[in-house]
């Protein structure tokens, strides 16, 4: 089951952070069709968030067709966002972990690693757009 967290310094509304975390878990095959999301009560207890905020996030996911709410039972994954074969994930994670370790050894802190990754990722996206 997914465990939510909030980053108060991100500037992203709490309900959108929940939506983003569910989508990330769906893309990375951490949530599968039929899996149940934590109940509103469980989320409120674990991260001290307003129940209406959790409901807003779950409604947004439901409007996108990603989850379905079953009264009295909970909220369940309806479809995933995974675009890759789940068997490819471990190798990709190992490669990325090795890259992070090399970047850290070169003197980058966590923010530096993230900045380098994001700038390189954006360059790669623009390169694909230019060649498309």
Buried (B, 14 or more C-beta within 10 A) or exposed (E): EBEBEBEEEEEEEBBBBBBEBBBEBBBBBBBEEEBBBBBBEBBBEEBEBEEEBBBBBBBBBBEBEBBBBEEEEBBBBBEBBBEEEEEEBEEEEEEEEEEBEEBEEEEBEEEEBEEBBEEEEEEEEEEEEEEE
